[in-house]
Amino acid sequence: MDACALRWAVCILLVSSFSFSHEARPLYQPSANLSTLWTINNPSITNNVRFTDGSRVISILLSGRIIGPPFGCGFFCNGSCDSYFFSIFAIQNPEGSVSIPEIEIGIPQVAWSANPNNPVGENATLHLTQEGDLILHNVDGSVAWSTNTAGKSVIRMTILETGNLVLSGKNNSIVWQSFEHPTDTLLPGQKLMAGQRLTARVSASNWSQGLFYLSVSADGLYAFAESNPPQAYRRYGVTSTKNNRELYVIFEGGFLLLMRNNTDSSEFETRILLPQSTQYIRLESDGHLRAYQWGTQWAVADLLTGDLGECNYPTVCGNYGICLNGQCSCPGEKFGNINYFLPVNSRQPNLGCYETTMLSHQFTQSHRLLHLQDISYFSYIDSKSSVLRGTDVETCKQACLKNRPCKAAFFRYGGNISDGDCFLPSELFSLMSNRREITQYNSSAFIKVQIPPSSASPNPATREDRTRPSSKKKTSRTATRVGYVLGALFGAFLIIAVFFVLVKKRKATEDEEDDCFEQVPGIPARFTYEELRAATKNFCTKLGQGGFGSVFMGTLGDDGTQVAVKRLDNIGQVDKRSEDMQLHLDEAVKMIKLGIWCLQSDFTRRPSMSMVIKVLEGIVDMEPILDYSFLTSYPAIPETQADSGISAPPVATILSGPR
């Protein structure tokens, strides 16, 4: 059987899994006519390709192709297959096979997706309407995606050998094509024009738009990490400015070419050599641009790492992580006994670091700059991202301290320290060690951190850079005294409360938050002790005995609903030498320490709620050095800040909210 006949045989096997609104053209052809409807059916049927990672593709059209795997279009589901994407994909057909294999080794080679941010469920439909619009409907009839081509003289839909999905009119004129709507992949012959983006996915399992993207500007091709503003980590610049024609990128002739409009391929500005037999290029979720080659199986080549090295990628070591020879660590500088940064997961240092003391915009007088020598940043490749040029290091540092969004100051210079470039990123990704013998410049990082009030001193002699404290005035001294008095009063109140609970051993009355809990949807009904005693007729019918108490039968409401009520017995008499306490001692100690972390008098050292959840889930480690004093008073706010409307810090009983 020749190659063409083999392809048609493959397509014949796909017909039975779709339903149509009328008698459509056979699916073994690469085209479909108007008024054709496809419905996503159960993925367990045989006319689809199942991959070893659990994903599936269900083809509705398949192109004929002599060299390399054919391209098809249809439905793709990822992992659990509870959501689907209308996609274009390459189907590997083993040599000599007369059918698509039921299971294919490797990962699905999906080149384009219409609805990456809006997946649909099973029984959703794809409709090529009589008016020429291609519409993906959810099962409830809502529109998930559309080409918006109704009334534009479309007569058919075709998947070409190149992997381009085309809606064409008379004389094969192109009305709409997928090549003009790139997602994360470029195919041979496809262009990336100015104003378009190649956007990576969030991850292999999450197909929504992620952090990284490629785009063409007036001076070259850039790879960016999304932030405000975006931060470039790779640039391919133009070699001339001989005309003002618009730049674009095209995958052609074994190269990724940066060209200008109305020129042929021999007049390229910049080119990237691609491996032989490259079938497509994809921007991955880690920021790598990879070429996928077809031989007897798929092979992958990294296009940027040879120039960049592993450490130049923005997320190689996570936020605040420092990359050195592919190894990750956290900034190790300290003030006193405080670690400002700790690993998110000590067993996975590439996940990055977190701030042990969160930056506060209310207490900018306690902001300092942590000096890291011989540390650089990936965005140096984009000279336009430097905020100050021809400046000195002190000016650079002060610019960061005075700029609230600034997370760090990076200063780079050659032979003259008074003539350098200053970079002030508003979001900090991975840092990297600077090798001066290679880069031929000096570089230092100054990371903005928050000095805890309890650790700050009026005139500290440290290596951290400090702002000058304003002179104390009479009103400031008064505020200080008031702070001490309020702190003492709060301490006395706390001692009385603890004494009342521990000595009297009485149950606390209901918190004021009970009314709030009553309003939360899904919260179980709450009953008073008197209501439960009445429901159980003074706990007269005992059903059994359980941990910490007995279970009684009761009746609730007018409808006589029967319930089981557990009454706690001897709850105050917990034996720390009991089997339960011995088995769960570590967990109990951890919970106590977590509570102390949340109640530290230095509110800037309290964790956010998201951090508490990560600790409970075992994702991050707890801060090892805790402040066990809950009676420490806060320093008064300087008059200049009090006048600006900055509120006083919260008292120690108020847990820090999400940040």
N, C-alpha and C positions, 0 to 999 in steps of 0.2 A: 504494500500500500504506500503510495507516495505521500509527501508531507502535507499537501493541500487536502487530500482525501482524509488523512488522519485528523486534521483540524475539524473538518465537517463532522466526522464520526464523534469527536469529543462533544460537539455542540448538541447533537441529536439527543444525547443522554440527559440534557438539561430541561427538556420541554415540560415534564410533568409537574414540576414544583411550583408553577405559577398559574394564576387564573387571569383570564382576559375578559374585557368588556365586550369584545367581539372577536371574530376570527382574524387573528393577527398573523403576520408573516412568520414563518418557522424561525426558531431561535438559533438554528445552525448557521444563519446568515448574520453578518455584523451590523445589520440595519433593522430598524423598525419604522412602521408607518404611523400616521396620525391615528388618534382614537385607540391607542393601545394602553392597557392597564395591567400592571403587575402587582401582585400581593405577596407580602412576605409570609410564607407558611412555616410550619414546624421545621426547625433546622435539623431534626433527626432523619429526615428523608435523605435518599442516597445521592441526589443530584447536586452535591456541593462538595467543596474541599474542606476537610477538617485538618487543622494543624496540631502539632504536638503541644503547643501552648494553650490549646483549648479553643482558639478562635476558628471562625469559619468564613468562607466566601461562597455566595450563591450567585452564579453568573446568569445574566439575562441576555447579554450579547457577547460575542467573542470574535476577535479579529483573526484573520488568517495571517500567519507569519512563517517565513522560511527559516530565518536565523533567530535563535533565542526564543524564550517563552512567549506565547501570545498574550496580548492584553485583552482583558474582559472588563465589562462593567456590570454592576449588580449590587448586591447587598453584602455588607461585611458586619460581622458581630465579633466582639472582643471578649474573650474569657468566658464569663457565665452566659453570654448570649441573651441578656435581658434588654439589650439596646442594639440598634442597628444604624449603619451609615450607608448612604448611597455612594459608592466608591468606584474607582478604576484600579485594577490590580493586575499583576502578572501571574499567570498560572503555570507552574512548572509541570511539564508533561514528560514523564520518563521516556527515554529513547525506546522505540519499538512498541510503546503502549498504545492501545486503541481506545482508552478511556481515561478520564481524569481520576487520579488515585483518590481513594476515600480518605486516606491519611497522608499528609505531606510533612516530611521532616523539616524542621526549621521554623522560621517566622513568616507570616504573610507579607508579601511584597506589595503593599498598597501604595499607589503613586499619587492618588488624589482623592479627596473626600468633599462632598457637597455640603454636608451639615456637621462639621466636627464639633461645633458648640451646641448643637441641638439634635441629639440622637432621637430616633423613633423606636417604638416598641413593635412587638410581633403583631402581624396583621395590618401593619401600615401599608400604604399603597404608593406606587409611583405611576403617574398618569401622563402620557403624551397626548394632550388634548387635541380635539378637532381644530381649535384655534391656534395651535402651534406652540403652546406653553408646556414645559416639562415641570410637573409639580409633584413634590413629595408630601403626602398627607399623613398626619398622625391617625391613629385608629379612631379618634374622636372627630375627625374631619378637619381639624386645624392644619394650617399650612406650616410645614417645617422648613421648606426651602422651595425656591422656584427660579427658573431662568428668566422670568418676566418677558417672554417673547411672544405673548399672544398678539395676534394681528400683524405679525411681521413676516408673513408669507413663508413660514416653515412648512416643509413637506415631508421631512424624514429626520431620523436620528441615526447616527452612525458612529461606531467605535473604530478608529483608524488603526493601522499597524503600528503607528508611532505612540499609541496610547492616548491620542487626542480624541475626546468625545465632542462630536460636532452636530449641531442642528443646522441643516442646510435648506436652502430655498431652490428656486429654479436655476438651471444651469450650474448646479453644485455650488452656488454662492454660499458663503458662510455667514449665517445670521448670529450664531453664538457658538463659542468653543471653550472647552475647559482650559486650554493653554493660556487663555487670557485671564484666568482666575486661579493663580497658583496658590497652593496651600504650603506644604513643607518640602515639596519635591520638584525638581526640574527633569524633564525628559528630553531626549535628543530633538533638536529643532525648536525647543521652547525658549521664549524670551522672558526676561525679567525687566520690565520697563521702569523708568523713573516714576515714583509714586506707588509702585507695587512692593509688596513684601513677601519674602519666603519666611514663614513663621513656624517655629518648632512646636511640637506638642508639649504638654505638661510632662508626660511620661509615656512609657510604652503602653500603659493601660488606660491612661487618661488622654483622650484625643483633643481636648479643648486647647485653645491657643496658649502657649507657654511663655517663658521668659525671653527667649532668644529669637532674633530675626535678622535677615539679610535685606538690605535695601540699596538702591542706586541713587547717588546724589550727583551734584554738578562736578564734583572732583574725585569721584571714584566709587568703588563698591565697598560697603561697610558691613561688618557684623556687629550687632548691638546686643547688650543686655538691657531689658526694659527697666527703666526707673524714671525719675523726674529730676533732671532731664535724662534721656537715654545715655548709656555709657558704652562707647565703642571698644571692642577688644581685638579687631582685625580690620585692616584697611588695605585695599588694592587701589592705588592712586593712578591718575592719568599721567602719561609721559609728555604731553604737549597741550598747549592751549591755542592751537592754530585756528580754531573756529569755535563758535558758540552752539554747535549742534548738540542735541540732547544725547546723553549717554544711556546705554542699555547693556544688559548681559544676555548672551545666548550660549546654549549648550550645542556646539557644532564641531564636527570633524575631529573628535577626540580632545577638544579643548573647551574650557569655559572662557569665553572671550568677552572682554569689556570693549565695547565699540560705540561709535557715534552713528546717529541716524544718517541714512543715505550714503553709506560707505560699504565696501565689500570686506570680506573676512581677511583680506591681506593688509588692511589698514587698521588693525586692532590697536587699542591703546595699551591694554594689559591682557595677558592670558595665563591661565592655570592649566598645566598639562594633566590630562586625566589618564587613568590606567586603560590599557587596551580592553575592548569589549565592555566598556561601561554602559550599563543599561539605564541608569538614572542616578541622580545626585540628591541626597536628602540632608536637610539641616536637622540634627537630632536634638533631643531634649536636654542634653548636657552641653550644647553649644558647638559640638563638633560637626563639621561638614564632611560627609562621607560619600564615597562613590561605590555603587554596587555593580559588580561585574558578573557576567554570566559565562561559565565554562561548562563543566559537567555539573557544577552546582554553584550557588551564590558565594561570592567572595566580596570582602569589604576592604576599602582603602581609605585612610584618613587624609584629607586634603590640606588641613591647616596645621596640624601638630608639628610637622617638619619645620615650619617657619616659627611657630609660636613656642613650642615646648609645652609640656603638660601644665606648668605653673601659670601660664598666661590666660587660662580659662577662668571666667568670673566665679564659677561655683565649684572649682576643683577642691577647695578646702572649706566650703560653706562660708557663711557670713563671719567676718572677723578672723577667720583662720589664716595662718601664714604657711605658704608652700615653699619648701626647700627640697630640691631634688626629688620631687614627687611625694614627699612626706609632709604631713600636716601637723601643726601645733597651734596653741593659743598664745596671744601676747602675754609675756611673762613678767612684765614690769609691775612693781608693787608700790603702794604708798602705805608705809607702816606694815601691818600684817594682812592687808587686804589684797586679795586677788580680784582684779577688775573683770577678768574673763576666765571662764571655765568651759571645758568641752561639753557640747550638748549630749554626747555619749562618749564616755572615756574609751569604750571598746571600738568605736567607729569615729576616729578623729576627723575624717573627711566630711562629717555632717556639720562641722563648724563650731563656733563658740557663742556663748551668750553673755550678756552683761550682768554681772552680779549686782550692780547698782545701776538702776535705770536712769537715763538722762531725764532731768526735770526742767521744763521750760519756765517753771515758776521760780526756781532757785538757780538762776544762771550765775550768781556770784560764787557758787560752788563748782562751776565747770573748770576743769583743768585739761591740759594736753599731755598725754602719755607719749614720751619720746621713744621711738623705735629707730635705731640707727641701721642704715643699709637695708631699708625696706622700700620697695617700689610698688607700683600699681599698674594694672593692665591698660588703663585708659591713657597712659602716656603716649600711645601710638597716635592718638587724635590730638594734635596740637591745639585745635580749636576748643578743646574742653578745658584748657588752662584758663583760670579766671584772671590771674595776674601774670604778666610776662615782664622780664627784666626787673624783677623785684628781689628783695632780700628775705631771709628766713623769718625775721621777727615780724615784718609786715604780713607775711603769709599766715603766721600763727594767729596774730591779732584779728585778721580777716575772718578766720574760722570761729574764734571765740565770740565775735560780734554778730555772726550770722547763725541764727537759730537752726535752720535746716542742716547746717554743715555737720557731718559726722567725723571728719578727719581733715587734716591739712597734709598734703604731700608736697614736698619741696625738692625740686630737681635742678642741679646746676652742673656746669662744666668746671672750668678752672677758677671762676670768680663767684664766690658765695653771695656776692651782692647783685649778681645778675643771673637770676634763675627763674624757673617757671613754678607757679603755684596752682595746685589742683585742690578743689574743695567739693568732693562728692557729697550728695545729700543722702545717699544710701551706700553702705559699705559692703562690698562683696569680698572675695578672697584677696589677700595680700600675697606678696612674694618677695623672696630675698633678692637683693640687687647685687649682681656680680660685676663690679666696676671694670674688671679687666675685659669684659665682653661688651657691656653697655657703653663704656667710655663716659659715664657721668656719675655723679654722686647723688644719692637719694635718701631722704629721711621721711618717716611718717610720724605724725603727731595726732593720736587718736583722742577725740574728746570723751572725757569720762566725768562722772559725778562724784565729788568728794562727799562722803557721808558727813552730816553736821557734827556727829560725835567725834569724828576723826580730824576735822579741820582745826587749825590753830591760827591765831592772828598773823604770825610772821613765820611760817614754816620755812626751813632751809632744806628744800628738797629739789630733785631734778625736774619735778613737774613744773610747767609754766603756769603762772598765776596772774589773775587780774588784780589790780590794785584795789584794796578795800577802801570804801569811802570813809571819811572822818565821822566819828560817832557824835551824835547830837543829843540834846536833852530828851527829845521825844523817843529816840532809839533806846536810851537807858531806861526810860519809863516802860517801854514795851518789854524790855528784858525782865524787869521786876515783875510785871504782870504775868509774863510767861512762867517765871519760877513759882509764883503764888498758885496759878492755875494747875501747874504740874504737881505741887504739893497736895492741893485739894483732891486732885484726881487720884493720887497715890493713896491718900487716906481712905477715900471711897472704895478703892479696889481692895484694900486690906480688910475693911469691914465686910465687904461682900464675900470674900474668900472665907473669912472667919464664920460668917453666917452659914455658908454652905457646908463647910467641913465639920464644925462643932455641933450645930443644931441638927444636921442631917435631915433637913426637910426638903421636900421637892420645891423646885422653883416654880413660880407662877408662870402662866403662859407669856411668851414674849410678845412684844408689840407687833412682831412680824407675822403672827398667826393670821391676822386679817389679810395680809398680802398673799400668804400661801393659799388662802381659801379661794383667791381669784385666779390662781394659776390653773389652766386647763389640764386635766389628767391627774391632779393631786387627789389621793384617796380621801374619803370623808373622814372627818375628825370628830371624836366624841369625848365628852368629859367623863371623869371617873364616876360621877353620880349617874350619868346616863347609862354607862355600862353596868353599874351595880343594879340599876332598875331592870335593865334588859335581861340580866342573868338571875333576877330574883334573889339578890344578895349572894350571888355565887353559890347557889345551892346544888346545881347538878354538875358534878365533876366528870369530865370526859377522859382525862388522862393527865400525865405529868411530862413536862419537857424541860429543856435547859432553862434554868433561871426562873421557872414558874409552872403553874398549873393551868389547864385548859378547861373552860366551863361552857356549857350550852346556854345560848341566849336567843331572844326573839326581838327583832327591831321593827319599829314602825307599825302603822295600821294594817299593813298587808301581811304581817306575821312572818317576815323573812327570818329564817333560822340562821344563826351565825355561831361560830366558835370564838370565844374570847379568852385570850391568854392573860393571866394576872401574874405580874412579876413578883417573886418572893425573895426576900433577903437580898435585894439588889445592891444594898450598900455593903454587904459582907463578902467581898471578893477576895479570895485567898491568892496572894501573889505566888504561892508555892504550889498552886493547883496545877493539874495536868494541862488545862486550857491555857493558863498563863505561861507555863513553861514552853508549850508548843508555839505560842504566838507572841513571845516576849519581844522579838526583834521588830515585829510589825507594830506592837504597841509603842515601843520606843521611837520608831520612825514617825508615827503619827503625832506623838508629843513634840518631837523636834520640828515637824512640819508646822504645828500650831505656833511654836515659838518663833519660827521664821516669819510667819504671817503677822505676829504681834510685836515685832521689834519696835522699840521706841523711835529708832531712826527709820522713818517711813520710806526713805529712798532705797533701803536695803530689802524692803518687803517684796516678795515675788508677785508677779501678775497672776490672775486666775488661770490663764493658759499655762503658765509655768507650773502651778500647783498640780494641774491635771497631768502634765507631762511627768512630774515626779511620781504621782500615784500610779501612772501607767508604766513606770520604770524606764521611760525614754531618756530622761536626764537625771543627773545626780543633784542632790541637795547641796546648798552652800555649806561648806564644812565649818566655817567660823561664824557662830551666831552670837548676837547680843542678848544676854539673858536679863538685862535690866529693862523693865517696863516703865521706870519712873524718871528716865532722863528727860530733862526739859529741852525744848527746841530753842535754837538761837533766834533772836528777834530778827524780823525782816528789816533790812536797812530802810531808812526813811524814803530814799529815792524810789525803792520798789513799792513801799506802802502807798506812796502817792500815786503810783501807776495802776493801782487797783489789784495788785497781786494778793490773794487771800492767804491767811495763815495756814500752816500745815495741819493735816487732820490729827486727831488724838490717837493714842495707841490702840484703842479698841476698834477703830475703823479699819477693816481689811482693805488692802489696796485692790482697786478694781482692775479690769482688763486694760492693758496698755499695748 
